[in-house]
Amino acid sequence: MAGDNSFKPGEIVKTSGIYSVVHDDGKDTFEVTCVEGEHFPPTRSGKGAHFELKYAATHAHRHGELKGSEARQNA
């Protein structure tokens, strides 16, 4: 699943959501949550791993149907 949904450690997260951490050998893949605007974290192996977007999700404080922390502070 490389390509438009594949990201390297250190890149800025453009879409909040659940990402698979995939090693070159395909073993020990696991899922993490990454938040828009933050950086993809480094991996312990330091080489060959990348992140693949599985499920995009709007961060709660940015969703139009929810009152996030910014809305409560201004109320």
N, C-alpha and C positions, 0 to 999 in steps of 0.2 A: 504494500500500500504506500509506496514512496511517491514523491511528487508534491502536489499542492498541499497535502496534509501531512508532510514530513518536515520536522524541524530539528535543528541541532541545539545542543546545550549552549547557553549564552545568548541565543536569539531572543528577541522580545516577543512575548505571547500576544498575538493579535486577536484571538478568540478564546474567551473563557470556556472551560469545559473539562471533560475527562480525556486524558491522553494515555496511550499505551507507550511504555518505555520499551524499546525494542533493541536488542543487541545484535550485532552482525551475525552471530551464530544462530540467532532465533531462539535461544534458550533463555529461561528465566524472565520472560516478558511479564510485566506487571502494569497496573494502572495507577495514575496519579491525577489530582486536580491541579490545573494551572489557571491563573487569573490574568486576564487582559492587562497589559501594561507592565507586568513583571517579566523577569527573564526566566527562560527554561533553565533549571538548575544543572550543575555538572553531575556526572555520574561517577560512582566509585571506580569503575574500570578506567574511566578517563579516555577511552577510545572506542570508536565504533558504535556507540549507542545513539539513537535518535528518538524523537517523540512523534507519535502519529495521533492525530485528532480522531477520537471515536465518537464522542457526543458533545456537540456545542451546547452551551447553556448561557443565558444572560445572567450576569451577576445580580443578585437580589436588589441591591441598592440602585441599579440602573433600569430595572424593569418598570415599565409604565403603569402596570396594574398594582404595584406595591409601593408603599410609602417607605422609602429607604431612610438611612440615617440623615441625609441632607434635608429631606422633607420634614422630618421630625424636629430638626434643629431650627428650621425657619417657621414652624407652626406656632 
